[in-house]
Amino acid sequence: MVKIEKLNCGTTLIMEKTDYVQSAALGIWVKAGACDETDDVSGVSHFIEHMMFKGTEKRTARQIASDVDKIGGMFNAFTGKEATCYYIKTLSSNIYQGAEILLDMLTGSKFDSTEMDKERQVIFEEIKMVKDSPDDDVYDTISELVSSGNPLGRSILGTPESLAGIDRDKMMGYFSDKYARDSIVVAVAGNFDENRIKEMFEDRLGVLREKKVTKHIELLPYRQSFDVKVRDIEQTHICLATPGVSLDDRRYYAFVLMNSIFGGSMSSRLFQNIREEKGLAYSVCSMNSFSSNWGFFSIYAGVAHDKAEDTLAAIKYELDTLQKSGVSDEELSMAKEQMKSSYIFGLENINSRMFSIGKNQLLLGKVYTPEEVLRGFDIVTKDDIMEAAAVIGDYSSYCGASVTGRDFDLEGLVKG
């Protein structure tokens, strides 16, 4: 059973205890990500995440890593559009030492200027790595295009130019504004002492600001746009995207199932048509990207340069067919079983449970029970799928991005 408590310091603690396992996972979720940034500090959320591992007043970077190894822990962090998460998984008896290490990082990191300069170079290499991976680059590009200049389209890594301008004062100012007690959720799953965890976090977070500094953002309307990047590569990578729905939208489950049928699995229509029947692509898929107040639907394919037009025509055919004809009873039943199985398998993984309850509590302010989730899938009808298909079905309205070795008129092919 999930327990949610508001600590006296203002931070939310969410716990799901499972007595029959011998491990525990703990995550500190901070509601600060790329969408909180401005152009001059683009990438600072991710930069801060890196700096958390570079030493505190009590520990050097080496000691942080060594102390985690001493308790047999696995720890890491990630930054997203809306949140940053620092997490650790250990044996149940060691989760308290693990929690202390994360607390030390969160409240005692030094953000040393010399270490910042070193880590800045590391992130420069990370940006180069993305640019050298066409499938990653094309997805980052389509995310920016479909967001039409809104905060959720902002790059998580930032740019070399923005990173070069982030000094210690800017980083500390952002950290002070965003890492506030009311914007933090501590999520714990597995076998642990609830009272002991509560006591640890009740006392240690008082050094942080009480309330996050926020500002109102007026969202811009969707604007169709295109970007074709020509490089010396052997394959054409194409990504199309259009606005979808948010995490909390009543159509969420219909969108998940629709995606599974359309391009989310090996039995999906896209995969069967474009790869299995036509042999146009090795990799082809569709996916939903959900956030707390928005989302988008995207389609990706990696193809030979001379197969781009045929692949786009096949994508258009499948979108038109989905919108006009809907899905069969068999397809819907299969998608439901796939999604419910995936969800149930996740319940059996302590890390997955921590990620799920932490993310939902932070971004939505609530956590769904397994019964609610399974029912959410079960009640979706073919009419619901048709409603979702109508949202994403207009091929000519999609944004388009490509990283390719041969220039081509992507905009003309999409708009027709």
Phi, psi and chi 1 to 4 in degrees:
 res  aa     phi    psi   chi1   chi2   chi3   chi4
   1 MET       -  140.0 -173.4  177.3   82.5      -
   2 VAL   -87.0  130.5  174.5      -      -      -
   3 LYS  -113.7  133.6  -69.2 -175.7  179.2  179.4
   4 ILE  -121.5  125.2  -56.9  173.6      -      -
   5 GLU  -130.7  140.8  -64.6 -168.2   34.3      -
   6 LYS   -95.4  114.2 -179.7   72.7   75.9  170.6
   7 LEU   -70.5  159.1  -59.1  178.4      -      -
   8 ASN   -59.5  -28.0  -68.8  -26.9      -      -
   9 CYS   -76.4   -9.6   66.2      -      -      -
  10 GLY   104.3   -7.8      -      -      -      -
  11 THR   -84.7  145.9  -68.1      -      -      -
  12 THR   -91.9  132.6  -61.7      -      -      -
  13 LEU  -114.1  123.9  173.3   62.8      -      -
  14 ILE  -122.0  128.5 -179.4  167.3      -      -
  15 MET  -132.3  138.0  -58.9  177.3  -72.1      -
  16 GLU  -130.6  104.0 -175.4  173.0   33.7      -
  17 LYS   -90.3  135.2 -170.4  169.8 -178.4 -178.2
  18 THR  -129.3  104.2  -52.7      -      -      -
  19 ASP   -69.8  -25.1  -69.4  -29.4      -      -
  20 TYR   -85.8   -2.7   59.2   81.4      -      -
  21 VAL  -100.1  165.7  -60.9      -      -      -
  22 GLN  -115.7   21.9  -60.9 -178.2   54.4      -
  23 SER  -136.2  169.7   62.5      -      -      -
  24 ALA  -148.9  149.5      -      -      -      -
  25 ALA  -124.5  136.0      -      -      -      -
  26 LEU  -131.0  132.9 -175.8  148.6      -      -
  27 GLY  -129.6  137.0      -      -      -      -
  28 ILE  -102.8  110.8  -60.5  176.8      -      -
  29 TRP   -99.9  126.7  -69.0   79.8      -      -
  30 VAL  -117.0  128.2 -174.8      -      -      -
  31 LYS   -80.6   69.0 -162.0  170.7 -175.3  179.1
  32 ALA  -148.3  121.0      -      -      -      -
  33 GLY  -152.3 -165.1      -      -      -      -
  34 ALA   -57.1  -33.8      -      -      -      -
  35 CYS   -71.6  -11.9   68.1      -      -      -
  36 ASP   -86.2   -8.1  -69.6  -74.0      -      -
  37 GLU   -89.4  168.1  -60.8  165.7    1.0      -
  38 THR  -117.0  168.8   53.0      -      -      -
  39 ASP   -55.8  -38.2  -71.7  -17.2      -      -
  40 ASP   -74.1  -16.4   64.1  -41.1      -      -
  41 VAL  -124.3   28.2  -68.1      -      -      -
  42 SER   -58.6  126.2  178.7      -      -      -
  43 GLY    96.4   -1.4      -      -      -      -
  44 VAL   -69.4  -32.7   68.9      -      -      -
  45 SER   -61.0  -45.4  -58.8      -      -      -
  46 HIS   -68.3  -37.9  175.7 -106.7      -      -
  47 PHE   -60.7  -45.3 -159.2  168.7      -      -
  48 ILE   -60.5  -43.3  -73.1  172.4      -      -
  49 GLU   -54.7  -45.4  175.8 -139.1  -49.8      -
  50 HIS   -62.7  -42.1  -84.5 -128.1      -      -
  51 MET   -69.0  -20.9  -69.9  -54.6  -60.1      -
  52 MET   -62.5  -22.9  -72.9  -73.0 -169.6      -
  53 PHE   -95.6    3.2  -67.2   82.5      -      -
  54 LYS   -99.5   10.3  -58.1  -59.0  -71.3 -177.6
  55 GLY   124.4  143.4      -      -      -      -
  56 THR  -121.7 -177.3   70.5      -      -      -
  57 GLU   -65.7  -24.0  -62.7  -64.2  -23.4      -
  58 LYS  -100.9  -26.4  -68.1  171.6   54.4  177.7
  59 ARG  -134.1  142.4  -65.9  177.1  170.7   91.2
  60 THR   -79.8  171.3   63.8      -      -      -
  61 ALA   -59.1  -40.9      -      -      -      -
  62 ARG   -63.8  -40.1 -178.6 -177.2  -69.2  -87.2
  63 GLN   -68.0  -35.4  -74.0  171.3  -31.3      -
  64 ILE   -58.8  -49.6  -69.4  172.8      -      -
  65 ALA   -64.2  -41.7      -      -      -      -
  66 SER   -65.5  -41.1  177.0      -      -      -
  67 ASP   -65.5  -34.2  -75.7   -6.9      -      -
  68 VAL   -69.0  -42.3  172.0      -      -      -
  69 ASP   -63.4  -34.4  -73.9  -15.0      -      -
  70 LYS   -62.6  -27.5  -74.2  175.8 -176.9  176.2
  71 ILE  -103.4   12.0   59.7  173.5      -      -
  72 GLY    64.4   30.8      -      -      -      -
  73 GLY   -88.4  160.4      -      -      -      -
  74 MET  -120.8  119.6  -60.4  169.6   56.6      -
  75 PHE  -139.2  155.6   87.2  136.8      -      -
  76 ASN  -168.0 -171.0 -149.1  -30.6      -      -
  77 ALA  -156.3  161.8      -      -      -      -
  78 PHE  -151.2  153.3   58.9   85.0      -      -
  79 THR  -118.2  137.3  -55.3      -      -      -
  80 GLY  -123.3 -166.5      -      -      -      -
  81 LYS   -68.5  -35.5  -59.2  -72.6 -172.6  178.5
  82 GLU  -118.3  -10.0  -62.9 -175.7  -77.7      -
  83 ALA  -153.3  158.2      -      -      -      -
  84 THR  -124.9  138.2  -54.5      -      -      -
  85 CYS  -129.8  132.5  177.3      -      -      -
  86 TYR  -114.9  126.3  -54.5   88.6      -      -
  87 TYR  -142.7  158.2   63.0   93.8      -      -
  88 ILE  -146.7  145.8 -171.1  163.7      -      -
  89 LYS  -128.0  130.1  180.0 -180.0  179.8 -179.1
  90 THR  -143.7  177.7   72.6      -      -      -
  91 LEU   -61.6  150.5  -63.6  176.6      -      -
  92 SER   -53.4  -40.4  -64.6      -      -      -
  93 SER   -68.5  -16.9   57.2      -      -      -
  94 ASN  -107.8    1.9  -66.7  -28.5      -      -
  95 ILE   -65.9  -25.4 -166.5   62.4      -      -
  96 TYR   -73.6  -38.9  -44.4  103.1      -      -
  97 GLN   -64.0  -38.2  -64.5   99.5  -56.5      -
  98 GLY   -63.8  -41.8      -      -      -      -
  99 ALA   -63.6  -38.0      -      -      -      -
 100 GLU   -64.7  -38.0 -166.8  -80.3  -35.0      -
 101 ILE   -63.7  -46.0  -65.3  168.2      -      -
 102 LEU   -63.8  -40.0  -70.4 -175.6      -      -
 103 LEU   -63.6  -39.0  -84.7  165.1      -      -
 104 ASP   -63.0  -42.0 -176.0   33.5      -      -
 105 MET   -63.9  -42.2  -68.2  164.4   59.8      -
 106 LEU   -71.0  -35.9 -169.1   72.4      -      -
 107 THR  -107.1  -11.4   62.2      -      -      -
 108 GLY  -129.2   10.4      -      -      -      -
 109 SER   -62.9  141.5  -74.2      -      -      -
 110 LYS   -85.8  -27.3  -65.3  171.5   67.4  175.3
 111 PHE    50.6   51.1  -61.7  104.8      -      -
 112 ASP   -65.0  134.2  179.2   78.4      -      -
 113 SER   -61.8  -38.9  -65.5      -      -      -
 114 THR   -64.7  -43.0  -59.0      -      -      -
 115 GLU   -66.7  -33.9  -67.7  -62.5  -29.3      -
 116 MET   -60.8  -43.1  -80.5 -175.2   63.7      -
 117 ASP   -63.6  -38.6  -70.6  -21.0      -      -
 118 LYS   -65.1  -47.1  -67.4  179.0 -174.5  176.9
 119 GLU   -69.6  -29.6 -156.2   60.8   25.8      -
 120 ARG   -58.1  -41.0 -161.3 -171.8  -34.5  -92.6
 121 GLN   -66.4  -36.0  -63.6  -57.1  -43.9      -
 122 VAL   -62.1  -42.4  171.3      -      -      -
 123 ILE   -71.0  -33.9  -59.9  173.9      -      -
 124 PHE   -55.7  -43.0  -75.0  160.5      -      -
 125 GLU   -67.8  -34.5  -65.4  -54.3  -48.7      -
 126 GLU   -63.9  -40.3 -168.4  174.2   -5.1      -
 127 ILE   -63.3  -42.8  -68.0  172.5      -      -
 128 LYS   -61.8  -38.5  -68.1  176.6 -174.4  176.4
 129 MET   -61.5  -41.5 -177.5  176.3   67.0      -
 130 VAL   -64.3  -44.0  169.4      -      -      -
 131 LYS   -63.4  -30.4  -62.9  -60.9 -177.4 -174.7
 132 ASP   -82.2   -4.3  -75.9  -15.8      -      -
 133 SER  -112.5   96.3  -57.1      -      -      -
 134 PRO   -56.6  -34.2  -23.6   33.7      -      -
 135 ASP   -68.8  -36.2   49.9  -18.4      -      -
 136 ASP   -69.4  -43.9  -70.0  -24.3      -      -
 137 ASP   -61.8  -43.0 -168.5   15.2      -      -
 138 VAL   -68.7  -32.9   76.9      -      -      -
 139 TYR   -71.2  -41.6 -173.9   77.2      -      -
 140 ASP   -59.9  -40.5  -80.7   -3.1      -      -
 141 THR   -65.3  -45.1  -57.4      -      -      -
 142 ILE   -68.3  -31.7 -159.2   66.4      -      -
 143 SER   -61.6  -41.3  -62.4      -      -      -
 144 GLU   -69.0  -40.9  -65.9  176.5   19.5      -
 145 LEU   -66.4  -48.7  -65.8  179.5      -      -
 146 VAL   -70.1  -22.9   73.0      -      -      -
 147 SER   -78.6  -12.3  -60.0      -      -      -
 148 SER    54.1   41.7  -58.7      -      -      -
 149 GLY    85.9    0.5      -      -      -      -
 150 ASN   -80.3  161.0  -72.7  -50.8      -      -
 151 PRO   -56.7  -32.4  -27.8   35.7      -      -
 152 LEU   -69.7  -10.6  -74.7  166.9      -      -
 153 GLY   -89.2   -4.0      -      -      -      -
 154 ARG   -68.8  140.5 -169.3  176.9  -65.4  -79.8
 155 SER   -64.4  134.5  167.6      -      -      -
 156 ILE   -69.0  -38.1  -67.7  170.3      -      -
 157 LEU   -78.4  -22.4  -62.9 -179.1      -      -
 158 GLY    80.0 -164.9      -      -      -      -
 159 THR  -123.3  160.6   66.2      -      -      -
 160 PRO   -55.5  -36.1  -28.5   36.4      -      -
 161 GLU   -68.5  -46.2  -66.3   75.7   21.1      -
 162 SER   -67.4  -39.7   65.8      -      -      -
 163 LEU   -64.6  -37.5  -70.9  170.3      -      -
 164 ALA   -62.1  -27.0      -      -      -      -
 165 GLY   -91.4   -1.0      -      -      -      -
 166 ILE   -90.7  102.9  -61.3  173.4      -      -
 167 ASP   -96.4 -177.4   57.6   18.8      -      -
 168 ARG   -62.8  -38.9 -171.3  176.6 -171.3  -82.2
 169 ASP   -62.6  -43.7  -73.9  -16.3      -      -
 170 LYS   -64.8  -42.0  -75.1 -174.4  177.2 -179.6
 171 MET   -63.8  -45.7  178.8  175.0  -75.8      -
 172 MET   -66.9  -35.5  -67.2  -55.0  -63.8      -
 173 GLY   -63.6  -44.9      -      -      -      -
 174 TYR   -64.5  -45.2 -177.8   88.9      -      -
 175 PHE   -57.9  -46.6  177.2   85.0      -      -
 176 SER   -62.1  -38.9  174.5      -      -      -
 177 ASP   -73.5  -38.8  -73.4  -11.2      -      -
 178 LYS   -99.9  -31.4  -52.5  -56.4 -179.8 -175.0
 179 TYR   -86.2   75.4  -84.2   60.7      -      -
 180 ALA  -112.3  156.3      -      -      -      -
 181 ARG   -63.0  -31.8  -57.5 -164.7  -61.5  -87.7
 182 ASP   -79.8   -6.5   71.7  -27.1      -      -
 183 SER  -113.2   20.1   66.1      -      -      -
 184 ILE  -119.1  135.7  -68.4  174.9      -      -
 185 VAL  -122.4  128.0  167.2      -      -      -
 186 VAL  -100.5  120.5  178.5      -      -      -
 187 ALA  -115.4  132.3      -      -      -      -
 188 VAL  -133.3  133.6 -162.0      -      -      -
 189 ALA  -136.4  147.1      -      -      -      -
 190 GLY   117.9 -149.2      -      -      -      -
 191 ASN  -107.6  114.7 -164.5  -14.9      -      -
 192 PHE  -161.3  167.8   56.0   93.2      -      -
 193 ASP   -91.2  111.9 -175.5  -40.7      -      -
 194 GLU   -62.1  -43.3  -64.6  171.6  -23.3      -
 195 ASN   -65.6  -37.7  -71.2  -31.7      -      -
 196 ARG   -65.6  -42.2 -169.5  169.4  174.3 -176.6
 197 ILE   -63.6  -43.8  -69.3  -69.5      -      -
 198 LYS   -59.9  -44.8 -178.6  178.3  177.0 -178.9
 199 GLU   -63.1  -39.1  -71.1  171.8    3.7      -
 200 MET   -61.6  -44.9  -69.0 -174.4   71.5      -
 201 PHE   -85.1  -21.7  -77.2   89.5      -      -
 202 GLU   -63.0  -37.8 -174.1   68.6   81.5      -
 203 ASP   -91.8  -27.4  -63.8  -26.0      -      -
 204 ARG   -90.8  -15.6  -66.7  -74.3  -62.6  -83.6
 205 LEU   -94.1    1.4  -63.5  176.3      -      -
 206 GLY   -64.0  -17.5      -      -      -      -
 207 VAL   -75.6  -13.3  -62.4      -      -      -
 208 LEU   -87.5  158.4  -59.4  176.3      -      -
 209 ARG   -57.4  148.3  175.8 -170.5  -68.8  -87.2
 210 GLU   -71.0  -47.3  179.8 -176.2   -0.4      -
 211 LYS  -125.7  139.7  -65.7 -177.6 -179.8  -63.2
 212 LYS   -66.8  139.0  176.6 -178.2  174.8 -179.6
 213 VAL   -82.8  118.7  176.1      -      -      -
 214 THR  -127.5  164.3   60.1      -      -      -
 215 LYS  -140.7  148.0   59.0 -178.5  179.1 -179.4
 216 HIS   -69.2  136.5  176.0   71.2      -      -
 217 ILE  -121.0  124.7  -62.6  172.9      -      -
 218 GLU   -87.9  114.3 -164.9   71.4   37.5      -
 219 LEU   -72.5  134.0  -66.1 -179.6      -      -
 220 LEU   -81.6  150.2  -57.9  172.1      -      -
 221 PRO   -69.2  156.5   24.9  -33.5      -      -
 222 TYR   -60.6  136.3  169.6   68.7      -      -
 223 ARG  -132.6  121.8 -178.5 -177.1   68.5 -107.0
 224 GLN   -69.1  132.8 -173.5 -179.8   27.1      -
 225 SER  -153.5  166.3   51.9      -      -      -
 226 PHE  -139.8  153.1  -62.2   85.4      -      -
 227 ASP  -152.5  120.6 -171.3    1.4      -      -
 228 VAL  -116.0  118.9  175.5      -      -      -
 229 LYS  -105.5  121.2  -58.0  177.3 -178.6  179.4
 230 VAL   -99.8  123.4 -179.1      -      -      -
 231 ARG  -137.7  171.3  -62.9 -178.5 -176.5  158.9
 232 ASP   -84.1   77.1 -175.4   17.3      -      -
 233 ILE  -131.3  164.9   56.6  175.6      -      -
 234 GLU   -96.1   -2.5  -62.2  -60.8  -41.6      -
 235 GLN  -140.1  152.5 -164.4  176.4   40.1      -
 236 THR   -99.0  122.3  -69.0      -      -      -
 237 HIS  -106.1  123.6  -60.1  -98.9      -      -
 238 ILE  -121.0  136.7  -59.0  168.7      -      -
 239 CYS  -136.9  128.6 -154.5      -      -      -
 240 LEU  -114.5  149.5  -53.7  178.5      -      -
 241 ALA  -154.1  151.2      -      -      -      -
 242 THR  -147.3  153.9 -166.2      -      -      -
 243 PRO   -57.0  142.9  -27.9   36.6      -      -
 244 GLY  -121.9 -126.9      -      -      -      -
 245 VAL  -132.1  168.1  -60.8      -      -      -
 246 SER   -89.9  173.2   68.5      -      -      -
 247 LEU   -58.8  -33.2  -83.2  170.6      -      -
 248 ASP  -100.3    8.3 -153.5   24.8      -      -
 249 ASP   -71.9  143.5 -166.3  -76.6      -      -
 250 ARG   -61.9  -20.0   64.8  172.4 -179.8   80.2
 251 ARG   -92.3    8.0  -62.2  163.9  -67.4  179.7
 252 TYR   -53.5  -51.9  170.2   83.3      -      -
 253 TYR   -65.7  -36.2  -67.8  101.9      -      -
 254 ALA   -63.1  -39.9      -      -      -      -
 255 PHE   -66.0  -39.7  -97.4   75.1      -      -
 256 VAL   -62.5  -45.5  172.1      -      -      -
 257 LEU   -69.9  -41.1  -65.5  172.9      -      -
 258 MET   -58.8  -42.5  179.2  -90.3  -64.7      -
 259 ASN   -64.0  -40.6  176.7   67.0      -      -
 260 SER   -59.0  -43.0  176.9      -      -      -
 261 ILE   -70.7  -40.7  -65.5  166.0      -      -
 262 PHE   -76.8  -48.0 -176.7   76.3      -      -
 263 GLY  -158.7   17.5      -      -      -      -
 264 GLY   -96.8    2.3      -      -      -      -
 265 SER  -150.8  173.3   69.2      -      -      -
 266 MET   -68.9  -23.0  -69.0 -178.9   65.7      -
 267 SER   -91.5    2.5   64.6      -      -      -
 268 SER   -68.7  163.6   68.5      -      -      -
 269 ARG   -63.8  -44.8  -65.2 -179.4  177.5 -172.8
 270 LEU   -60.5  -48.7  -86.2 -175.1      -      -
 271 PHE   -61.9  -46.0 -168.5   93.3      -      -
 272 GLN   -66.8  -39.6  -70.7  -61.9  -47.3      -
 273 ASN   -74.5  -55.8 -178.0  -12.2      -      -
 274 ILE   -78.5  -38.3  -67.5  175.6      -      -
 275 ARG   -92.2  -55.1  173.7  167.2  166.7  163.0
 276 GLU   -73.7  -44.7  -62.8  -60.3  -62.5      -
 277 GLU   -84.6  -44.7  -65.8  179.1   18.4      -
 278 LYS   -98.9  -16.8  -66.8 -175.8  169.2   65.3
 279 GLY    61.5   33.4      -      -      -      -
 280 LEU   -85.1  -27.8  -65.1  172.5      -      -
 281 ALA  -142.4  147.3      -      -      -      -
 282 TYR   -79.9  -42.8  171.3   75.0      -      -
 283 SER  -120.1  124.1  179.4      -      -      -
 284 VAL  -150.6  135.4   58.2      -      -      -
 285 CYS  -164.8  168.9   62.7      -      -      -
 286 SER  -127.2  161.5   65.6      -      -      -
 287 MET  -158.2  153.5   65.7 -163.0   83.1      -
 288 ASN   -98.3  139.5  -72.4  -61.5      -      -
 289 SER  -117.9  113.1  -63.6      -      -      -
 290 PHE  -107.1  140.2  -61.6  111.7      -      -
 291 SER  -129.2 -178.5   69.1      -      -      -
 292 SER   -67.7  -28.6   61.2      -      -      -
 293 ASN  -132.5   12.1   58.1   11.0      -      -
 294 TRP  -164.6  174.1 -168.3   69.3      -      -
 295 GLY  -172.9  165.3      -      -      -      -
 296 PHE  -144.3  158.6   66.8   90.1      -      -
 297 PHE  -112.7  131.4  177.3   77.5      -      -
 298 SER  -132.2  157.3   60.5      -      -      -
 299 ILE  -130.4  130.7  -58.1  166.5      -      -
 300 TYR  -124.3  144.4  165.7   81.2      -      -
 301 ALA  -149.5  138.1      -      -      -      -
 302 GLY  -111.8  116.3      -      -      -      -
 303 VAL  -136.5  166.7  -57.7      -      -      -
 304 ALA   -65.4  151.3      -      -      -      -
 305 HIS   -54.5  -38.9  -61.8  -37.4      -      -
 306 ASP   -84.6    3.6   60.8   -9.9      -      -
 307 LYS  -107.3    2.8  -59.0  -61.1 -176.9 -175.9
 308 ALA   -61.7  -46.1      -      -      -      -
 309 GLU   -64.1  -43.9  -67.1 -175.4   17.5      -
 310 ASP   -64.3  -38.1  -70.3  -17.7      -      -
 311 THR   -66.1  -44.6  -59.2      -      -      -
 312 LEU   -62.8  -37.2  -72.7  165.5      -      -
 313 ALA   -64.7  -38.8      -      -      -      -
 314 ALA   -68.8  -37.8      -      -      -      -
 315 ILE   -62.8  -45.3  -69.4  171.5      -      -
 316 LYS   -59.7  -42.6 -178.9 -179.6 -174.1  -56.4
 317 TYR   -60.1  -45.5  170.3   80.6      -      -
 318 GLU   -68.6  -37.0  -68.6  -61.0  -15.5      -
 319 LEU   -65.2  -43.4  -79.2  171.6      -      -
 320 ASP   -62.4  -43.3  -70.4  -15.6      -      -
 321 THR   -64.5  -42.6  -58.8      -      -      -
 322 LEU   -61.2  -44.1  177.4   67.7      -      -
 323 GLN   -70.1  -36.8 -170.1  173.0   15.1      -
 324 LYS   -83.7  -38.8  -67.2  173.9 -177.4  174.8
 325 SER  -110.1  -12.7  -54.8      -      -      -
 326 GLY    70.1 -151.2      -      -      -      -
 327 VAL  -127.9  161.4  -60.5      -      -      -
 328 SER   -86.9  165.0   67.7      -      -      -
 329 ASP   -59.2  -41.0  -70.4  -29.0      -      -
 330 GLU   -64.8  -43.1 -178.3 -178.7    7.2      -
 331 GLU   -62.3  -44.3  -74.9  178.0  -47.3      -
 332 LEU   -65.9  -42.2 -178.1   55.0      -      -
 333 SER   -62.8  -43.2  175.1      -      -      -
 334 MET   -63.3  -43.6 -174.8 -173.5  -53.0      -
 335 ALA   -63.4  -41.2      -      -      -      -
 336 LYS   -60.8  -45.0  -72.6 -178.8  178.0 -178.9
 337 GLU   -65.2  -38.6  -67.1  -52.2  -53.2      -
 338 GLN   -63.0  -48.0  -73.6  176.3  -26.2      -
 339 MET   -69.9  -39.3  -67.6  -59.1  100.5      -
 340 LYS   -67.4  -39.3  -70.3 -166.4  -64.7 -176.3
 341 SER   -62.9  -45.3  -65.2      -      -      -
 342 SER   -59.4  -41.8  176.8      -      -      -
 343 TYR   -65.7  -45.9  174.0   71.7      -      -
 344 ILE   -63.9  -40.8  -67.8  -62.5      -      -
 345 PHE   -59.6  -38.2  -64.6  159.7      -      -
 346 GLY   -64.6  -33.0      -      -      -      -
 347 LEU   -62.4  -24.7  -68.7  179.5      -      -
 348 GLU   -87.7    0.9  -61.4  171.4   -2.0      -
 349 ASN  -113.1  120.9 -178.6  -64.9      -      -
 350 ILE   -61.6  -42.4  -64.7  -57.5      -      -
 351 ASN   -61.0  -44.5 -103.9   -0.3      -      -
 352 SER   -61.0  -39.3  -65.4      -      -      -
 353 ARG   -65.0  -43.0  -72.8  -55.1  -59.0  153.0
 354 MET   -62.3  -43.8 -176.0  -84.2  -68.7      -
 355 PHE   -62.0  -42.7  -70.4  142.4      -      -
 356 SER   -66.0  -51.6  177.2      -      -      -
 357 ILE   -69.9  -34.7   62.5  176.7      -      -
 358 GLY   -68.0  -47.3      -      -      -      -
 359 LYS   -63.1  -47.0  178.7 -179.0  178.2 -179.5
 360 ASN   -64.6  -40.3  -77.8  -35.5      -      -
 361 GLN   -66.6  -40.0 -177.3   61.5   39.1      -
 362 LEU   -69.0  -47.8 -175.6   76.8      -      -
 363 LEU   -88.8  -29.7  -61.8 -175.9      -      -
 364 LEU  -112.9  -15.5  -58.7  178.5      -      -
 365 GLY    73.7   19.0      -      -      -      -
 366 LYS  -160.9  161.4   58.4 -174.4  173.8 -177.1
 367 VAL  -128.1  133.2  174.5      -      -      -
 368 TYR   -88.5  139.6  -64.0   97.5      -      -
 369 THR   -74.5  158.7   65.8      -      -      -
 370 PRO   -55.9  -36.4  -28.8   36.3      -      -
 371 GLU   -64.7  -39.4  -67.3   75.2   19.3      -
 372 GLU   -65.7  -41.1  -72.4  174.9  -45.1      -
 373 VAL   -65.7  -48.2  173.0      -      -      -
 374 LEU   -63.1  -39.1  -64.7  175.7      -      -
 375 ARG   -66.4  -34.9 -176.9  174.4 -177.8  -85.2
 376 GLY   -57.4  -40.7      -      -      -      -
 377 PHE   -72.7  -42.6  -73.1  122.8      -      -
 378 ASP   -61.4  -35.4  -78.8  -25.8      -      -
 379 ILE   -85.8   -3.7   63.9  174.6      -      -
 380 VAL   -67.6  131.7  172.8      -      -      -
 381 THR  -108.4  171.5   66.1      -      -      -
 382 LYS   -64.3  -31.8  -70.5 -165.5  -67.1 -177.2
 383 ASP   -65.1  -36.5  -73.9  -18.5      -      -
 384 ASP   -64.0  -39.4  -65.1  -31.7      -      -
 385 ILE   -63.7  -40.1  -59.6  -66.0      -      -
 386 MET   -63.0  -37.9  -73.4  -67.5  -73.9      -
 387 GLU   -65.1  -41.2 -176.2 -179.7   -0.1      -
 388 ALA   -66.1  -41.2      -      -      -      -
 389 ALA   -62.5  -32.9      -      -      -      -
 390 ALA   -66.1  -29.8      -      -      -      -
 391 VAL   -70.7  -37.6  175.2      -      -      -
 392 ILE  -111.4    8.0   57.9   93.2      -      -
 393 GLY   -84.4  -15.2      -      -      -      -
 394 ASP   -83.9   94.8 -177.8    5.2      -      -
 395 TYR   -55.8  -38.9  173.8   79.7      -      -
 396 SER   -71.0   -8.6   64.9      -      -      -
 397 SER   -99.2   -1.9   70.6      -      -      -
 398 TYR   -72.0  148.4  -85.2   64.7      -      -
 399 CYS   -77.8  157.3  -72.7      -      -      -
 400 GLY  -140.3  140.1      -      -      -      -
 401 ALA  -136.6  148.8      -      -      -      -
 402 SER  -148.9  140.3 -179.8      -      -      -
 403 VAL  -115.8  118.2  179.2      -      -      -
 404 THR  -147.1  162.8  176.4      -      -      -
 405 GLY   -96.2   -2.3      -      -      -      -
 406 ARG  -140.6  121.1 -174.0 -156.9   70.8  174.5
 407 ASP   -64.9  142.8 -164.0   10.6      -      -
 408 PHE  -154.4  164.4   66.5  105.8      -      -
 409 ASP   -86.9   77.4 -175.1   11.4      -      -
 410 LEU   -62.7  -42.8  178.3   58.1      -      -
 411 GLU   -60.5  -44.8 -178.7  174.4   -1.9      -
 412 GLY   -63.8  -37.6      -      -      -      -
 413 LEU   -69.4  -34.6  -69.7  170.0      -      -
 414 VAL   -77.2  -46.6  171.8      -      -      -
 415 LYS   -74.5  -21.6  -72.2 -175.4  174.5 -179.5
 416 GLY    74.3      -      -      -      -      -
